[in-house]
């Protein structure tokens, strides 16, 4: 059973997975698809055709513009923005208001288990790797590898995180999760389970 607040605006053409919750003043546009057990916070916006896998959390006032794709278990912090236009303009070079036909939308793809911190901005087109973590306030302008810990403007990799979200500790040639004990190996700017 879903929980949808009375003040939420959910288009009749959107699909909401079982067990999902949509809170006050959230808007979910036409053809958006939410997997099972998703949470969409107060005032969040989910654009037309956006896809959320199961167990995603989109916190208050986040803006997820189409054609974003979030795989299972993605966390989107409060006031995060996933953009969709490389060269935004309201008008054409002739001064006419742009329409849908004048717009070449590009999206942000976020892989399984990744987390985007509060007020971060992801500039499309980018892919955030599985289990990566983007710090609050960061601006992501390039693809992010799996397990990367990203911070800054523009965002750069400052470390690695495991599936528990904790920074990994280097022990010899391996990176170890302090919470789970999982081991990883780094090579060529990529981290993989050992």
C-alpha positions as CSV (number, residue, x, y, z in Angstrom):
1,X,0.0,0.0,0.0
2,X,1.3,3.5,-0.9
3,X,1.1,6.6,1.2
4,X,0.4,9.7,-0.9
5,X,-0.2,13.0,0.9
6,X,-3.3,14.9,0.0
7,X,-1.3,18.0,-1.1
8,X,1.0,15.9,-3.4
9,X,0.6,16.3,-7.1
10,X,0.9,12.9,-8.7
11,X,0.0,12.7,-12.4
12,X,-2.4,9.9,-13.3
13,X,0.1,8.6,-15.8
14,X,2.9,8.2,-13.2
15,X,3.5,4.7,-11.8
16,X,4.2,4.4,-8.1
17,X,5.6,1.1,-6.8
18,X,4.0,-0.7,-3.8
19,X,5.0,0.6,-0.4
20,X,6.2,4.0,-1.7
21,X,5.5,7.3,0.1
22,X,5.0,10.7,-1.5
23,X,4.9,13.5,1.0
24,X,3.3,17.0,1.1
25,X,3.7,19.3,-1.9
26,X,5.8,16.8,-3.9
27,X,5.1,16.7,-7.6
28,X,5.5,13.6,-9.7
29,X,5.0,14.2,-13.4
30,X,3.6,12.1,-16.2
31,X,5.2,8.8,-17.1
32,X,7.5,9.0,-14.1
33,X,8.2,5.5,-12.7
34,X,9.0,4.9,-9.0
35,X,10.0,1.4,-7.9
36,X,8.7,-0.3,-4.7
37,X,9.4,1.3,-1.3
38,X,10.5,4.7,-2.6
39,X,10.2,7.9,-0.5
40,X,9.7,11.3,-2.1
41,X,10.0,14.1,0.4
42,X,8.1,17.3,0.9
43,X,8.3,19.7,-2.1
44,X,10.4,17.3,-4.2
45,X,10.0,17.3,-8.0
46,X,10.2,14.2,-10.2
47,X,10.1,15.1,-13.9
48,X,8.3,13.4,-16.8
49,X,9.6,10.0,-17.5
50,X,12.1,10.0,-14.6
51,X,12.9,6.4,-13.4
52,X,13.6,5.5,-9.8
53,X,14.5,2.0,-8.9
54,X,13.3,0.3,-5.7
55,X,14.2,1.6,-2.3
56,X,15.2,5.1,-3.5
57,X,14.9,8.2,-1.2
58,X,14.5,11.7,-2.7
59,X,14.6,14.1,0.2
60,X,12.8,17.5,0.7
61,X,12.9,20.0,-2.2
62,X,15.2,18.0,-4.4
63,X,14.7,18.6,-8.2
64,X,15.1,15.5,-10.4
65,X,14.7,16.6,-14.0
66,X,14.0,14.3,-16.9
67,X,15.5,12.1,-18.3
68,X,17.2,11.1,-15.0
69,X,17.5,7.4,-14.1
70,X,18.2,6.4,-10.5
71,X,18.9,2.7,-9.9
72,X,17.9,0.8,-6.8
73,X,18.8,2.2,-3.4
74,X,19.9,5.7,-4.5
75,X,19.8,8.5,-1.9
76,X,19.1,12.1,-3.0
77,X,19.6,14.6,-0.2
78,X,17.6,17.8,0.5
79,X,17.6,20.4,-2.3
80,X,19.8,18.4,-4.7
81,X,19.4,19.3,-8.3
82,X,19.9,16.9,-11.2
83,X,20.0,19.1,-14.3
84,X,19.0,18.3,-17.9
85,X,20.2,21.0,-20.2
86,X,23.8,21.6,-21.3
87,X,23.3,25.1,-22.7
88,X,20.1,26.4,-21.0
89,X,18.3,29.4,-22.6
90,X,14.7,30.6,-22.2
91,X,14.7,31.9,-25.8
92,X,16.0,31.0,-29.2
93,X,18.7,33.2,-30.8
94,X,15.8,35.1,-32.5
95,X,14.3,35.9,-29.2
96,X,11.3,33.5,-29.3
97,X,10.4,31.5,-26.2
98,X,11.9,28.1,-26.5
99,X,9.5,25.1,-26.7
100,X,10.0,21.4,-26.1
101,X,11.0,21.1,-29.8
102,X,14.0,23.5,-29.2
103,X,15.3,21.5,-26.3
104,X,17.7,18.5,-26.4
105,X,17.4,17.0,-22.9
106,X,20.2,15.1,-21.4
107,X,20.1,13.3,-18.1
108,X,21.9,12.3,-15.0
109,X,22.3,8.5,-14.3
110,X,22.9,7.4,-10.7
111,X,24.0,3.8,-10.2
112,X,22.9,1.4,-7.5
113,X,23.4,2.5,-3.9
114,X,25.0,5.9,-4.6
115,X,24.3,8.9,-2.4
116,X,24.1,12.6,-3.3
117,X,24.5,15.0,-0.4
118,X,22.3,18.1,0.4
119,X,22.3,20.9,-2.1
120,X,24.7,19.1,-4.4
121,X,24.2,19.8,-8.2
122,X,24.9,17.2,-10.9
123,X,25.3,18.8,-14.3
124,X,24.0,16.6,-17.0
125,X,25.1,14.5,-18.8
126,X,26.9,12.6,-16.0
127,X,26.9,9.2,-14.5
128,X,27.4,8.7,-10.8
129,X,28.9,5.2,-10.2
130,X,27.5,2.5,-7.9
131,X,27.9,3.2,-4.2
132,X,29.7,6.5,-4.8
133,X,29.0,9.4,-2.4
134,X,28.9,13.1,-3.4
135,X,29.4,15.5,-0.5
136,X,26.9,18.2,0.4
137,X,27.2,21.3,-1.8
138,X,29.4,19.6,-4.4
139,X,29.0,20.4,-8.1
140,X,29.5,17.3,-10.3
141,X,30.6,18.0,-13.8
142,X,32.2,14.7,-14.9
143,X,31.4,11.0,-14.5
144,X,32.1,9.6,-11.0
145,X,33.6,6.1,-10.6
146,X,32.0,3.4,-8.4
147,X,32.8,3.8,-4.7
148,X,34.3,7.4,-5.2
149,X,34.0,10.0,-2.4
150,X,33.5,13.3,-4.2
151,X,33.6,16.9,-2.8
152,X,34.1,20.4,-4.0
153,X,33.3,22.8,-6.8
154,X,33.9,21.3,-9.3
155,X,33.7,17.9,-7.5
156,X,36.9,15.9,-7.3
157,X,37.6,12.5,-5.8
158,X,39.0,12.9,-2.2
159,X,38.8,9.2,-1.2
160,X,36.8,6.0,-1.5
161,X,33.7,4.7,0.3
162,X,32.3,1.3,0.8
163,X,28.7,0.1,0.6
164,X,28.1,1.3,4.2
165,X,29.0,4.8,3.2
166,X,32.0,5.1,5.4
167,X,35.4,6.3,4.1
168,X,37.7,3.4,3.4
169,X,41.0,3.0,5.1
170,X,44.1,2.0,3.2
171,X,45.9,-1.0,4.5
172,X,48.8,-2.0,2.3
173,X,47.5,-2.5,-1.2
174,X,43.9,-2.8,0.0
175,X,41.2,-0.4,1.0
176,X,39.1,-1.7,4.0
177,X,35.6,-0.6,5.2
178,X,35.8,0.2,8.9
179,X,32.2,-0.9,9.4
180,X,31.9,-4.1,7.4
181,X,35.5,-5.2,7.0
182,X,35.0,-5.5,3.2
183,X,38.2,-5.2,1.2
184,X,38.7,-3.4,-2.1
185,X,41.6,-3.0,-4.6
186,X,42.4,0.2,-6.5
187,X,43.9,0.2,-10.0
188,X,43.9,2.8,-12.7
189,X,41.5,5.2,-10.8
190,X,39.0,2.4,-10.3
191,X,38.0,0.6,-7.1
192,X,36.7,-3.0,-7.1
193,X,35.9,-5.5,-4.4
194,X,38.9,-7.7,-3.5
